[in-house]
């Protein structure tokens, strides 16, 4: 599934390929949708990612799976720095 990006989205570092990345662990990502999650709507529904907050392209089933495994995410994969640092 692809959609046309707005100019401000194309500079974000995320890509508009909303398919699951089977190599996500090799890339040291948190999940198979991390490459595009920030381009998804931020609606805080049952389809929202428990880590990023945006709607998950994988839908409710993926969100349920992630919630059940959230404690297993290695700490080094989750940014722990000061988001206000310059």
PEGIFEN-V164554 format. One record per residue. NEAR is the number of other C-alpha atoms within 10 Angstrom. Layout:
NEAR
NEAR
This chain:
8
9
9
8
12
9
8
7
14
13
10
11
10
14
17
19
15
20
14
16
16
11
11
15
11
7
11
11
16
19
19
20
21
20
20
20
24
20
23
15
13
16
11
12
11
14
20
24
24
16
14
13
17
19
23
26
23
16
13
16
11
18
20
16
10
18
12
10
10
13
9
8
13
10
9
9
10
11
8
8
7
7
7
5
5
4
